Amino acid sequence: MKIQAYGTVTITVDIPTRKSKMKLSYIALAPTFFTNIIALLRATNNDIHFDLGRNMLYRLATGETVYYAKRLGGHWALMYREPTSTLDST
């Protein structure tokens, strides 16, 4: 797996009442990797926690729902895009 770049990215996520922007820092861009991974420890250090039973990220201090995750097999996704084929069909 080759990492092409490191940095910060802003993504659009679903929250209870609308879509919202979420800024993610310390991101490694590895286009050939099948998914993106968020460090739960880094999130927890910033008062963002994961509720496995309700599939959501929330702020511990206020109870505010930050994002509803989507369970896809054994993973939880903040964003999901159908994979595109990387194989040549010829």
C-alpha positions as CSV (number, residue, x, y, z in Angstrom):
1,M,0.0,0.0,0.0
2,K,1.5,3.3,-1.1
3,I,0.6,6.5,0.8
4,Q,0.5,9.5,-1.6
5,A,-0.1,12.3,0.8
6,Y,-0.8,13.4,4.4
7,G,-3.0,16.2,5.6
8,T,-6.4,17.4,6.6
9,V,-9.7,16.8,4.8
10,T,-13.3,17.9,5.2
11,I,-16.0,15.4,4.5
12,T,-19.8,15.7,4.5
13,V,-21.6,13.5,7.0
14,D,-25.2,12.8,8.0
15,I,-26.3,14.1,11.5
16,P,-29.7,13.7,13.0
17,T,-31.2,16.9,11.4
18,R,-29.1,17.6,8.3
19,K,-25.8,17.0,6.5
20,S,-22.8,18.6,8.1
21,K,-19.1,19.1,7.5
22,M,-16.5,17.1,9.5
23,K,-12.9,18.0,9.5
24,L,-10.4,15.1,9.9
25,S,-6.8,15.8,10.6
26,Y,-3.7,13.6,10.3
27,I,-5.1,11.8,7.3
28,A,-3.0,9.5,5.0
29,L,-4.2,9.3,1.4
30,A,-3.8,5.7,0.2
31,P,-6.0,5.4,-2.9
32,T,-5.5,1.6,-3.3
33,F,-6.6,0.8,0.2
34,F,-10.2,-0.5,0.3
35,T,-11.4,1.9,3.1
36,N,-10.4,4.8,5.2
37,I,-9.7,4.3,8.9
38,I,-10.4,6.8,11.7
39,A,-8.3,6.5,14.9
40,L,-10.9,6.1,17.7
41,L,-8.3,7.0,20.3
42,R,-7.6,10.3,18.5
43,A,-11.3,11.0,18.4
44,T,-11.8,10.2,22.0
45,N,-9.0,12.6,23.0
46,N,-11.1,15.3,21.2
47,D,-14.3,14.3,23.1
48,I,-15.8,12.3,20.2
49,H,-16.9,8.8,21.3
50,F,-18.5,5.9,19.5
51,D,-21.7,4.1,20.6
52,L,-21.6,0.7,19.1
53,G,-25.2,-0.1,20.0
54,R,-26.6,3.0,18.3
55,N,-23.9,3.2,15.5
56,M,-23.2,6.9,16.3
57,L,-20.4,9.2,17.2
58,Y,-21.2,11.7,20.0
59,R,-19.7,14.3,22.3
60,L,-19.3,12.9,25.9
61,A,-19.5,16.3,27.5
62,T,-22.8,17.3,26.0
63,G,-24.4,14.1,24.7
64,E,-24.7,15.8,21.2
65,T,-24.8,13.3,18.3
66,V,-22.0,14.2,16.0
67,Y,-22.7,11.6,13.3
68,Y,-24.6,8.4,12.6
69,A,-22.3,5.7,11.2
70,K,-23.4,3.1,8.7
71,R,-22.5,-0.5,9.4
72,L,-21.1,-2.3,6.4
73,G,-20.2,-5.8,7.2
74,G,-17.6,-5.7,10.0
75,H,-16.9,-1.9,9.5
76,W,-18.6,1.3,10.3
77,A,-18.5,3.9,7.6
78,L,-18.7,7.7,7.9
79,M,-19.0,7.9,4.1
80,Y,-19.7,5.2,1.6
81,R,-19.1,5.1,-2.1
82,E,-19.6,2.1,-4.3
83,P,-16.3,0.7,-5.4
84,T,-15.3,1.1,-9.0
85,S,-13.6,-1.8,-10.8
86,T,-9.9,-1.4,-11.2
87,L,-9.6,-4.4,-13.5
88,D,-9.5,-4.0,-17.2
89,S,-12.4,-6.0,-18.7
90,T,-10.5,-6.8,-21.9
